[in-house]
């Protein structure tokens, strides 16, 4: 038996139409179901699903992030492999597209559990992870105007994914 749980964020506005997010989430679920049915590992599926959420710009994570009070885009991600109890994370990562890919690299390629700030960015660069060329064009600020982010405050949030594979 396999299972997949996705979380696209919290703090929805009652009057907002979320048809795009629902359609995208459905497409992610269907793609990841196919990966699991084909024998994909839970960890690979979790990362792939999260990349799809981050890249969409629809959720308050990855491309959908908003800047901090200093105007910088600092992204966080973490993941854990329940079977091996290995974990990896990045915090305040700047300049790179998919923080979950960086977190996976921390887990797979270092003795650390978390890298933060400049160290996380230098590691991502060293690992050849995909940089963001033009932050103004890349980020969509998906959380602006949500009920849990009153005007003039920071938009923040996350996405989540939990996967159970055949193993």
Backbone torsions as a table, in degrees:
resi	resn	phi	psi	omega
1	UNK	NA	140.9	176.3
2	UNK	-120.0	161.1	177.5
3	UNK	-150.3	151.7	179.2
4	UNK	-144.3	128.8	175.4
5	UNK	-123.7	129.0	176.6
6	UNK	-120.4	145.5	178.3
7	UNK	-128.8	121.3	-177.3
8	UNK	-102.1	7.5	178.1
9	UNK	123.6	173.2	-179.1
10	UNK	-134.8	166.5	175.9
11	UNK	90.9	32.8	-177.9
12	UNK	-65.1	147.3	173.7
13	UNK	-85.6	134.5	-177.4
14	UNK	-61.1	-36.0	-174.7
15	UNK	-87.5	-3.7	-176.6
16	UNK	-86.1	142.7	177.1
17	UNK	-87.6	119.9	-178.7
18	UNK	-106.5	25.1	-178.7
19	UNK	-58.3	-40.1	179.4
20	UNK	-62.7	-44.9	-179.8
21	UNK	-64.7	-42.0	-179.9
22	UNK	-63.2	-45.5	179.3
23	UNK	-63.1	-42.2	179.1
24	UNK	-65.4	-45.1	-179.7
25	UNK	-60.6	-40.9	178.0
26	UNK	-61.3	-42.7	178.9
27	UNK	-63.7	-39.6	177.8
28	UNK	-63.7	-46.1	-179.7
29	UNK	-60.1	-45.8	-179.1
30	UNK	-64.0	-41.9	178.8
31	UNK	-64.6	-41.6	-178.1
32	UNK	-74.4	-30.9	173.9
33	UNK	-61.6	-43.6	178.3
34	UNK	-61.9	-40.6	178.9
35	UNK	-64.2	-42.9	178.8
36	UNK	-67.0	-42.2	178.6
37	UNK	-61.2	-29.9	179.2
38	UNK	-84.6	3.1	177.0
39	UNK	96.5	11.8	178.8
40	UNK	-59.9	148.5	179.9
41	UNK	-78.2	150.1	179.8
42	UNK	-56.3	-43.6	-177.7
43	UNK	-64.5	-45.4	178.6
44	UNK	-62.5	-42.0	-180.0
45	UNK	-66.4	-41.0	178.8
46	UNK	-61.1	-44.7	179.4
47	UNK	-65.5	-46.3	-178.8
48	UNK	-61.6	-43.3	178.8
49	UNK	-63.3	-43.0	-179.6
50	UNK	-66.1	-38.6	175.2
51	UNK	-59.0	-42.5	179.0
52	UNK	-62.3	-39.1	177.6
53	UNK	-69.1	-45.0	179.8
54	UNK	-61.3	-43.6	-175.2
55	UNK	-73.8	-21.4	-174.9
56	UNK	-67.6	-31.3	-174.7
57	UNK	76.3	5.2	-177.2
58	UNK	-89.3	-19.1	-173.5
59	UNK	-119.6	160.9	-176.8
60	UNK	-82.3	67.5	178.5
61	UNK	-165.8	152.6	179.0
62	UNK	56.2	-125.2	-177.7
63	UNK	-61.2	-26.1	-179.4
64	UNK	-81.3	0.6	-177.3
65	UNK	-66.7	159.9	174.4
66	UNK	-117.8	159.4	-179.0
67	UNK	-72.9	159.3	173.9
68	UNK	-79.1	-176.3	-177.5
69	UNK	-62.5	-23.5	178.4
70	UNK	-88.0	-1.1	178.6
71	UNK	88.7	6.2	-179.5
72	UNK	-96.2	146.3	174.8
73	UNK	-95.2	110.3	-180.0
74	UNK	-116.9	117.3	-173.8
75	UNK	-109.8	145.9	-179.8
76	UNK	-124.4	151.9	171.6
77	UNK	-161.1	150.5	174.5
78	UNK	-147.0	154.6	174.3
79	UNK	-151.1	159.8	-179.6
80	UNK	-143.1	143.1	173.8
81	UNK	-101.8	108.1	-176.1
82	UNK	-61.1	-35.5	-177.5
83	UNK	-66.7	-38.3	-176.6
84	UNK	-103.5	-12.5	-176.0
85	UNK	64.6	19.0	174.3
86	UNK	-81.5	150.2	179.5
87	UNK	-144.0	156.9	176.3
88	UNK	-149.9	147.6	-178.5
89	UNK	-156.3	155.0	168.8
90	UNK	-130.8	148.8	177.4
91	UNK	-135.9	141.7	178.9
92	UNK	55.3	37.2	176.6
93	UNK	-72.6	129.1	179.3
94	UNK	-120.9	139.2	170.3
95	UNK	91.4	4.5	-177.5
96	UNK	-130.0	146.0	-171.0
97	UNK	-65.6	-55.6	-168.9
98	UNK	-116.9	96.4	179.8
99	UNK	-59.8	-29.0	179.1
100	UNK	-67.3	-32.4	176.0
101	UNK	-68.1	-38.6	176.4
102	UNK	-65.3	-40.8	178.0
103	UNK	-62.6	-40.5	177.6
104	UNK	-63.1	-40.8	178.9
105	UNK	-64.9	-38.7	176.5
106	UNK	-59.4	-45.5	-178.8
107	UNK	-64.7	-43.7	-173.5
108	UNK	-83.9	-26.4	-168.1
109	UNK	-122.7	6.5	178.9
110	UNK	-137.0	165.9	172.6
111	UNK	-85.4	1.7	-174.4
112	UNK	-91.9	164.3	171.9
113	UNK	-100.9	-34.4	-177.9
114	UNK	-142.7	141.1	168.4
115	UNK	-122.4	144.2	-175.2
116	UNK	-133.8	155.4	172.8
117	UNK	55.9	-134.8	-177.2
118	UNK	-59.2	-37.3	178.4
119	UNK	-62.0	-39.6	177.6
120	UNK	-65.8	-41.6	179.6
121	UNK	-66.9	-42.3	177.6
122	UNK	-63.4	-39.2	176.8
123	UNK	-63.5	-46.1	179.5
124	UNK	-59.7	-41.5	177.6
125	UNK	-62.4	-47.2	-179.8
126	UNK	-61.5	-31.8	-178.8
127	UNK	-84.9	-3.3	179.2
128	UNK	73.8	25.1	179.4
129	UNK	-71.2	158.7	-171.3
130	UNK	-74.8	118.2	178.8
131	UNK	-79.1	163.1	173.0
132	UNK	-94.5	121.8	-178.5
133	UNK	-73.7	-56.9	-175.7
134	UNK	-125.5	101.8	-177.1
135	UNK	-60.4	-36.2	-179.5
136	UNK	-61.5	-40.8	179.7
137	UNK	-79.2	-29.7	-173.6
138	UNK	-77.2	-52.3	-171.6
139	UNK	-77.5	139.2	-175.8
140	UNK	-105.5	-11.5	-179.6
141	UNK	56.3	50.4	-173.9
142	UNK	-57.5	-28.5	-175.6
143	UNK	-87.4	-3.3	-177.9
144	UNK	-62.3	132.0	177.0
145	UNK	85.1	-0.1	177.8
146	UNK	-69.7	155.3	-176.2
147	UNK	-58.4	-32.7	-178.6
148	UNK	-87.7	7.5	176.3
149	UNK	-130.2	81.6	-178.3
150	UNK	-58.6	155.7	178.9
151	UNK	-51.6	137.2	178.6
152	UNK	85.4	0.3	178.2
153	UNK	-111.4	169.2	179.8
154	UNK	-70.7	139.0	169.2
155	UNK	-89.0	128.0	179.9
156	UNK	-149.1	158.6	179.3
157	UNK	168.8	-161.8	-177.2
158	UNK	-161.4	174.1	167.6
159	UNK	-121.6	167.0	179.2
160	UNK	-149.5	158.0	179.9
161	UNK	-152.3	134.4	175.6
162	UNK	-130.8	131.4	-173.5
163	UNK	-133.1	139.0	171.7
164	UNK	-120.1	119.5	178.3
165	UNK	-97.0	-174.9	-177.5
166	UNK	-64.4	-23.8	-178.4
167	UNK	-82.8	NA	NA
